[in-house]
Every structure is written in structure tokens, then in C-alpha cells.
């Protein structure tokens, strides 16, 4: 990825940010950094404190919970998003299956964006509430 417009286009496809305007997505895009990772790189370690989230731009990552693989994710997926909101432990281990390009958003920078543009926080809360409802329906019916 060479420019922030490309980041905005990728962030638009992330379900967590789907309610954001182009201007809000641009502000989020300016808060992160692109990092190239090699296959086998550990992005998140279950149980460790998280301080950033990762958006997969290119490549694939595996998500493991308690040692069991639960998902393989590709471009447009976000992992570690709970770390944008708190310093709680990671709920899964995430490793790069392939060489990957990752957009990293730190909690500190993300919270500054929310302070500057409070509507992003409102949309984020609505998105998280929707995900909780989906999980509730899946678990309880």
C-alpha cells in the first residue's frame, strides 16, 4: 500500500468501521502504520496484554484459541480490536500464515482519534453491540 486512500479503502471493508464516513476512515488511516510481516510472525499471543489491533491488508493469518485453530483470515479482517478499548489479555494467538502486509493501529493513537472525532466512538459502540447480539443469538438461540 502506498497511500492513505488505499488504507481508507481497506478500512471501509472492516466490519468494525463499516458505519464510518470517508472523513472518519481517513482519520483512522492516519493513526496507523503499515508493517510487512514474514510467514510465521506472531502478531498476538493469547493471555498477553494487547495494546494494538491489526488489519490484514495482504496475506493470511491464523487465529488459535487454547491451541486450537479457529479461523484463517485474509485481507479486510481485523484482529486484536478489543485492545483498542482496554488493556485486557488477548483472547487468541494470531500468527502470519504467509508473508503479510498489516495495518497496525495502537490503542493510544486510536483513543486520540476518538477524542478528536467522538462520532467514531458512537459508531464503534453500535458495531460492538451488534456483534454481541450476534454472539448471543448464536449461543442462546
Secondary structure, DSSP 8 states (H G I E B T S, - for coil): --SHHHHHHHHHTSGGGTT--HHHHHHHHTTEEEEEE-TT-EEE-TTSB--EEEEEEES-EEEEETTEEEEEE-TT-EE-GGGGT---B-SSEEEESS-EEEEEEEHHHHHHHHHH-HHHHHHHHHHHHHHHHHHHHHHH-
